[in-house]
Amino acid sequence: MSMSPLSSPIPIRIHRPRRRSRRAALAAWLAVAGLALLAGPVVPDVDTLDVGSAATDSSDIAATITLPGPGDRQVLPAVQHPFSAGEQLKFSVSYGPIGAGTAWLEVPEVREWNGHTVFTLVARAESNAFVSTFYKVRNRIESFWDRDGRFSRRYFENRREGGYKVQREILFDAERREARYSDGNVFPIPPHVQDALSSFYYTRFQELPLGGSIVFDYHASRKNQPLQVKVLGRERVRTPAGTFDCVAIEPLLKAGGIFKNKGRLVIWITDDERRMPVRMRSAVTIGSISVTLQKYRAGA
């Protein structure tokens, strides 16, 4: 899952005074959350954003989900074509009742890249005019995802968060099982590894056991980790884009990161062949973030 609507694939250190203002920290959470429709892995570490050190009790973000009963072993079957080129999903990002910005998940095209057929996956987030007055965000993440093998071949990010700007790239050489970073460093990877964005799209294909979980390999921060996606239960979700019967999922990095007893991310995807994300909620020490589907366009 990325399964994005949250540890970072690449360490992100935002240079700031030692005592950063609370509203700037909030803005960072809000804007980056819009990039993370799956995925917790996209969002920088809690300590990096300075939102507080206490563990967060975030159980209420999943309180409305209908959990499977004892002995209920429902399994959503794997799907073969949950999305196609041309899919575009637009989301609002808010902190409580306060609008913070807009996010998009897009599959612009299928293309040939270095002799391989890949999906181009794109996640974008922009802070709105109000938030931009004190913390402007313009973030874009891209993944070249092997169409047939369903693994990452290239990850790229272009981030502007306040006064911080960075462009970074990871090239995944599946044949040599290496990840090459833009600074020249090379790291070993397992077969069929996912990046921060492709992990969400990969989850959309998978068999999902209610009350259970799936686990797959994920590469971030120059190391490989198992990414577990829990399948929590069902809920009907109303959004400006429509009302959807959904299954709620929760990504967890076993090696730590943002889910190190400091927060939680829950994502609602449609209980149909599309597995389309319609809502994401993340609780943090100082409140909760919501990412809600506003409109969508199916692919060709």
N, C-alpha and C positions, 0 to 999 in steps of 0.2 A: 501498500500500500502501500504522492507520495504522498500500502497504502499506508494547493496545499497546498482544509482546508487545511510539542512541536518542536539531542546533541547535534551539532552542525556538521555537515559533511566536510567542511573546511573550517579551521579555527577562524573565528571572526572576532577581532578585538577592536572595539570602538573606542578611539582615543577621546578622553573626556576629563574634566576636572575630577578630583578624587570624590567630591560630594556632588554627584550629578543630581539635577532636579528630578523630582518624581514624575512630572508630566512628560519629560523627555523619555524616561524609561518606559512609561506607559505607551507612548507613541511607537517606540521600537517594537514592543510586543505586538501591538495592534497591526502594524504594517507588515511585519514579517509573518504573522499568523496567516495573512492572506495568501502567502506563498505555500502554505503547508498542508494543503488538503489531504495529504497523508503524510502530512507526515511529519510527525514529530521530528524525524531526522533533519528536516530543513531548518528548524528554528534554532538560533544560537542558544548556548547554555545559559541557564538562569543567572548564574553568577556574572557572566559576561554582561548581561543587561541590567544587573544591579536592581532587581525588583524585590529583594528581600531574602533573608536567609532562613526563615522559618519554613518548616514543611507545610505544604498546602493540603487542607482537607477539601478535596474536590469531588466527593462522592455525589453531591447534589446535581452535577451536570449529567449524570446518568440515571437520575431518580425516576424519570418518566418511562424508561425502557422496560418492556415486558420481558422478564428473564425466562428462559426455558425451565419447565418444571422438572421435578425428579424423574429420571428415566426418559425424559424427552430427548431423543437423539436425532433431531431434524438436521439435515445437511442440505445446504444449497449446492446444487450440482455445479461443476465447472462449466464455464461458457466459452465458446470459441471466438466470438466477435463482439465483445462488449462496446467497442468504439471503432471508429474508422476515421480516415483523414477528413478534415473539415469540422470535426466536433469543436464546439466553443461553449464554455461555461463561464458565466459572469456572476460574481459574488459581491455582496456588501460585507465589510469588515467593521465590527463595532466593539466597543468596550462598554458593557452594560447598555444603557440607552443612548450612548454617545457614538455617533458615526465617526469612523476613523479613516475610511478609504475604500478602495475597490480592488478586487483581485480577479484574475482570469486564469483558467486552465484551458489550454488549446492544443489541438493536434492539427497543425496547419497543413502537413503534407506527408506523403511517403516519397522518399528520394533515394538515390544511389549515393553512397558515401564510401570511398576507399574500397570499392568493389563489393559492397554489401547493401542490401535493401533495408532501410531503416525508417521507422516513424520519427518525425520531429515532434518532440513533446515540449511544450512551453508553459511556464508559470510566471505570471507578472503580478506585481502589487504596486499600488500608488496611494500615498497618503492624500487625503482631501485638502482643500484650501485651508481649513482651520488648523489641522495638525501640521501642515507644511509650514505654517508661520514660525513654528519653533522646532520642528524636526521633520524635514522633507525626506520622503522615501520614494525612490524609483528603482525597483528591483526586478530583475529578469533572470530566470533560470531556464536553461535548455538541456535537453537530453536527446542524443541520437540513440534510439532503442532498436535493436535488431528485430525486424518484423517476424522472422521465422523462429529464431532461437529464443526470443524474449529475454534478452539481457542487455546491459548497457554497453555502448561502444564509445560514447563521448558525453562528458558532463561539462557544462559551461555556466558561469554565473557572472552577472554584471550588477553590482550592488551600489546604490547610493543611499546611505542612512545617516542623516544629519551631515556632519562634515566629513564622514568617512566614505571613501570610494575605493572599490576594488574590482578587478576582473581576474578570474581564475578559470583554469581549464584542467580537466583530467581526461586523458585518453586511455581507454581500456582496450588492451590487446588480448583478446580472448584466446588467440592461438598460442601466444607466449605466456599467457596468464600473468600479465603485468599491468599495473596502473601507472601511467606516466604523468606526473604533475608538471604544470607550466614552469616551475622553478628548476626542472631537470631531475628531480628525485623520482625513483622508480620503486614500486612496492609489489610484492606478489599478491595475486588474487585467486580465489577459487573459481571453478567453472560457473557460468551463468549468474554472475554477481550483478546486483542491482545498485543504482545510485540513489541519491536523495529524492529525485523526482520519479524515476522509473519504478521505484518500489511500490508507489500507489497504483500505477497502471498495471503492474504485474499482479497485484492483489485482486484487481477486478476480474482477472481470468480464473481465479482459483476456486476450488471446492471449499466451501465455508461451513464448518460444523458449528451449529448454535451451541453455545456453552463451552466450546473448545477453542482451538487456535491453530494457526499455521505458522511455520517458521521457514525463513529462507536467508541466504547470505546477502549481506549489505556491506558496501565499502564506503567509509567516510573517515575524515581526519587521519588519513594515511594508515588506516588499519581496517581489517575485516572483522565484522561482528555479526552474530545472528540477530535478525529482526523478527520478533514474534508479533503476530497480529491476532489479538483475542477477538472472538465473535461473541458479543454480549447478549443480544436479543433483538426483539422487534419493536417498532414504533411507527405510527402514522405521523408524518411530518408535513405541516403546512408552511409553504413559502410563497413569496410573490410569483414564483414560476409555476406554482401548482401544488397539489396535495399528493404525497407519495407514500406508499407502503415501503418501509425501509428496514434494513438490518443495521444495527450499530456495531462498529468495530473500534478497536483500541490498539494502536501500535505501541510496542514496548521494546526498547533497546536493552537487552539483557546485560550488556556491559556498562550500563549507566547512562550518562548524558542527562537530558532534561528530565527524564523519568526517574531520577535518582531521589525518590521520595520528595520531590519538590513540585510536582505538577502532574497534570493528566490531560490527555487529548482523546476525545471521542468524536468519531466521524459517522454520519448516517449516509448509507448508500442505498440506492433503490433495490428492492427485492424483485428484480426482473433480469432480463438478459443484458441490460445496459450497465448495471452496477454503478450508476451515476451518483457522484457525491452531491448531496443537497444541503447538508448542514455540518458544521464542525463547531465544537465547543472545547475550550481549554480553560481550566481554572489555574490561576496564579495567586501568589500571596496577597495581591491587592485587588482581586476581583476576578472577573471571567471575560473571556473573549468569545465572540460569536462570529462565524462566517456563514452567510446564508445565500443560497442560490437565488438570483434575481431573474435570470433568463438563460435559456440554453438553445443551442442549435446542434442538431444531430449531424453526424458526418454523412458523406455520400454512401 
